[in-house]
Amino acid sequence: MSEADLPKGAAVVVIGAGVTGLSAAWWLARDGFDVVVLDKGIVGWEASGRNGGGASHYQSPLFAEEQRLWPQMDDLLGYPTEYQRERIIIQRDPDLLDHYRAVGRMCSAMGYRVDDLDSQQAQDMVPLTDQSCLGGIHLRFGGHANPQRTVQAYAWALQDLGGRILQHCPALSIETAGGKVVAVDTPRGRIACDALVVAAGSQSGMLLAPLGVDFPLASARAEMIVTEPAPLMRIGGVDGNGLYGRQTLRGNLAFGGGPHEWIDMDEAGPKARPTSPLIRNLARRVAEMFPKAAHLNVIRSWAGVIENTPDGRPILDRLDHPANVTVATMSGVGFGLSPASGHAVRDLVIDGACSFADITKLGLARFKNLEPDWREQRGWAA
């Protein structure tokens, strides 16, 4: 990314250059708004560029818009995301197979085609598995994209529209006057704004707290592994065995799937992230899922910090006070939903309401009676 000079002001300041913040900024810039994006690091440095790349979030109110937009994103952005349609879920556990077949029936009832696969059909479609696979489902929608490519695409497309991205430029504080945000203070100076979008991931709560906004989040370190290349499968997006991920265009298997490592956050962000014992757990499960690739070496791993809301659903809302602040945190599903979440944030900033879906249940008000020790109750303490 080319570094922009610090502007004195902008119509909209977006805090957070993850995929949600970049998508929101791009949608706003498409409507001609002067947008500045701030980030403490570089674009997509946390979970946005370090995830499985899935785009099949059938339980979200943003799902229909996600499915409408992804096939168009390369053309809309003008840069490749490596999006590939369709996805397969395979299972070795009969109870989980029944569960996902029920999910398939639900998606079919919504108008999205899903085919059941028996063991042999699953092996034919996923040649890296074997007879231990009991079957699965074939989603004729959804799919996956390359997180790194997609983050770059959003950022370049935003800059093409005149948007500016300030990397290594954290928001230190938010200045208010008359019930509205008027500026954001950074180490490089003050930026005035007419509206603010906070999409700062795990650090959103710390930024909003001085404004009197209780924004409940728990931070977790999510890890993924990448193997040596395997023979290319026709459909590279395959989930199963508690894993999510994809086969890259080069053939590498890139997979993650918890368990989460809960951490505490401070203003500087997460501490150093050494190689985690989770790598062994992930490698074992990938080998179980793809027995014919069990001989492949793990060649690298990475981790990103993800934010989790108490109920696991995103928060997309425009606040009543300060009245010109829109908040967006996606609770671990930000990448796939990013085309739709950016559209929703654009609507909230400009119109005060989402134009294409009812996102009421994603509002912040649902946590107004949240118990103070909710993290401890859920076992999410660091």
Order of alpha helices (4+ residues) and beta strands (2+ residues): beta-alpha-beta-alpha-alpha-beta-alpha-beta-alpha-beta-alpha-beta-beta-beta-beta-alpha-beta-beta-beta-beta-beta-alpha-beta-beta-beta-alpha-alpha
